[in-house]
Amino acid sequence: MSRTGALHLASGLGGKISKEEVKSAVEQYEKYHDLHGGEAKSRASNYADVANKYYDLVTSFYEYGWGESFHFANRWEGETLRESIKRYEHFLALQLGLTEGMKVLDVGCGIGGPLREIARFSSASVTGLNNNEYQITRGQELISSAGLSERCDFVKGDFMEMPFPDDTFDAAYAIEATCHAPDAVGCYKEIQRVLRPGQRLAFYEWCMTDRFDPGNPRHADAKAEIELGNGLTDIRTTAQCVQAVKDAGFEVICAKDVAEDSPVPWYQPLDPGAAGSWSWMASAEGFRLSRVGRLLTRAMVNAMERLGVAPEGSVRVSGLMETAGEGLVKGGRAGIFTPMFFVLARKKHVAN
């Protein structure tokens, strides 16, 4: 089960980082980012440290507020967030044609929410690749409790240098994960290497849209807030994403921003001003994710830190989550950012 209680939030905060080092880890993480004097070049060269510190610090917040699947989804009117997340994951399985007996790779799998859902839905065997030890440990607990240990597993490794032989998998997917890669072409090439010839890759990517103007201070600030609040090195544009897939040797079958067809704005869970937000906020999960809910969570974390229940630095981690929410809403409202640029691609057959 997801850990949604306050004590679980406090006990998990920091992941594998010792409780005494949480504050310094937050400070080190912040210094990588533009809003604290950092640069994209430094983040790229230290991408593994950026991502590992980020997910050690924030995973318990994600699970507390979002559940086991740490991603957005396009939503229909009357559909709950959790229902949309499941449908969003099922869509990937259908696009890949997953069936029993297939060996599938989840690139950057988090604690394995999508991995478990896709394995149940498709009956395929799914391997989750993750470079964060805390998330793997948590994911293994959830796989065991779900009774999926024979169908799902985790491998610790870097998606820039995967610990798998060539031509290992029948399909691969990624959900809001390869945006952490310092070099998109290099990452996609690794996925291409471990896929069998003729097999498919499907993924949702975080991208800046065609509306993004790097010379616009408001656009630049929103991008910087998203990067700081979400452990990213440098968000690519949709055009750069598609080109990187092609440069990695894939045949692109489809590339589309599915946010454009979402009746409910993808950022609605975080935005009290978006359509349908008031009814959404009336639910327990909706209130936690809303701006008011996030502020109350920060107040709760502040109290737990003062009482010594949560480690020193926890309030600053909560602040990162608030920065993430604000940046995402700004990017969503302006139409300059999407977390759901969908790409379906095929590894080319080897010529005889």
C-alpha positions, 0 to 999 in steps of 0.5 A: 500500500502507498504510505499516506500517513504523516508518520510514514512521510516523516520516516521516509523523508531523506530516503537512504540519506542519514537523517543528520545529513538531510539538511546539507543534502538539500543545500547541495541539491539546491546549489546545482540549480539556476535559482541558487546560482547553479548552471545546466552544464554542472547539473548535466555533468552531475546528473546522477547525483542530482537525481539521486539526491532529489529522489532520496529527499522527495519520494516520501512526499510523492507517495504521500500526495500522489500515490505509487505512480509519480506522473501526470495524466490527461483526464476526461470530465468526471474521471478521477486522477487515479482512474486517469493514471491507470488509463494512461498506463494501460494506453502504453501497454496497448500501444506496445502490444504487450501480452503474456510472455513478453519481457518489458523494460520500464526505464526509470521506474520510480517505486514501480506503480506503473510497472505493477499496473502494466504487469497486471493489465498485460500479463507481461513480465516487467523489469524496472530500471532505477538508479536510486537505491531507496526507491528500489527498496520501497518498490520491492516491498510493494511488489511483494505485497502485491503478489507480483514477485514472479512477474516484476523485478527491479535492477539498479542501474544508470539508463545512460549505461544499462546493465543489460546485454544487447537485444534483451527486451521485447518492448520498453517504455518510460513515463516522465523519466528520461527527462533526467538524462543529461544527453537524450540521444545517449539515453535513447541509444541505450534503450535502442541497444537493449531492445530486440530488432523491430520492437517498440519504445513508448514514452511520455516526456517532459518538454518545453512546447513551441510556445516557449520563448527562452528570452521571455523572463516569465518563461525562463523563470517557470522553466527554472522552477520546474527544473529545481522542483523536479530534479531536472538538468535542462528541459528539452523542447518537443522538437529536440526530443523527436530529433533525439529519438531519430538520432538514436536510430529509431523510426518514429511512428507517432509524436504528439502532445497528448495534453492538447486533447485533455478536457481537464487541464493536466495541471488541474490537481495543483491549480485551484484556478483550473476548471473543475478544481473545486470539486476535485479539491473536495476529495482527500487526494485532491486537497493534499495536492492543491496549493492549500493542501501543500501549504498545510503539509508544509506546516505539518512538516514544520511542526514535525521537524521542530518536534524532532519527528522529521529530520532537520531540512524537511521544511526545505524539502517541502519548499522544493515541492511547493516550487515544483507545483508553482512552476508546473502550474505556470508552465501549464497555464502559459502552454509552454510546458507539457509533462506528456509529450508522447512518442512511439518509436520502433527499433529498425530491423537489422539489414541482412 
